[in-house]
Amino acid sequence: MDLVLIITNFPDKKGAVALAEKLIDGHLAACVNVLATCTSVYRWQDKVESDDEIPVLIKTQRQHYERVEQLIKIMHPYELPEVIVVSVSGGLPAYLQWIIKETQRVD
């Protein structure tokens, strides 16, 4: 099993949900959590910024990473969207098997 959690943020819920639906429809993710608004503080072009964002957690297989990244870049309005991949080293076996089952067929 080579499962990953992909983390990104969107500036609005509409964009986050649109990405989630596209990933699920294409079997590129088993589950996408669109979380509540958070405040992100960061430095961009030598200026400290503070923005409300919607965290998005994507559960999938590593083999789908490149396609997920491409979709994020296409659907995201930011010049440099956050895309972070975290390896899944364990979890409830039945849940992990479900992720594999849901992401085996890619449209």
Protein Blocks (a to p, Z undefined) as FASTA:
>chain_A
ZZdddddddfbfklmmmmmmmmmmnopafbdcddddddddddeehiacdddddddddddd
fklmmmmmmmmmmmpmbfbdcddddddfbdcfklmmmmmmmmmpcZZ
